[in-house]
Amino acid sequence: MAEAMVLGDLELDRVTALTVQELRHLAVHPWPGGEGDLVQDLGAGPARLWVDGVAVGDSAGDRLEQLRKAMQEGQPLDFSASAAVGSEIEQVLVAALYVQQPPGRANYYEYRMELIRYVPPPPPPAAGFDTGALGEIAGDVQGLAAEAMGTFTEALGTAQEALNAVEEVTSMVEEVLGAVEGAAILTQVMEKAGKAISAWNG
């Protein structure tokens, strides 16, 4: 036996072979007048696995039924096997399942599964916009709003200082006007007193 393998909630303890295939998507273009072809790397393709094993005993039929159900549902399954550690395969989809029962052997099945590494797709942008860029724009707008509020607060403080200065000047002017008015009254009193003294002496 090769090793034990865990596929979803099912532990396969009679795996006879495990083959891992990794490849890259390469586009080969003829190069006119040159030697060889132009090869364009389009990125890594999905890793594929072929699992050979046997299911024996009274629970063999139930195990195969679980594998069939996993293939029909098409849902990603957690995967663990030491032979695939280097490929960093954590989840797989069951792409194909082959089952064979040799003649004259009850509760004995040979099977082969084809698995494909599953990678969750990235979330689609909202309404055709890049939500990441939208978040950056919102952050910039928030920063500008905070800066504008600070400038407004500073200007408001300066205006308040100017208003206070105007009030102080107004108060000083009122005091001066009061003093001037008092001086004028005193002048009138002195003039009347002077006239009274002159009349008395006359």
ABEGO torsion letter per residue (X at the ends): XABBBBBEABBBABBABBBBBBBBBBBBBBBBGBBEBBBBBAEBBBBBBBBBBBBBEAAAAAAAAAAAAAAAAGBBBBBBBAAAAAAGBABBBBABBBBBBBBGBBGBBBBBBBBBBBBBBBBBBBGGBBAAAAAAAAAAAAAAAAAAAAAAAAAAAAAAAAAAAAAAAAAAAAAAAAAAAAAAAAAAAAAAAAAAAAAAAX
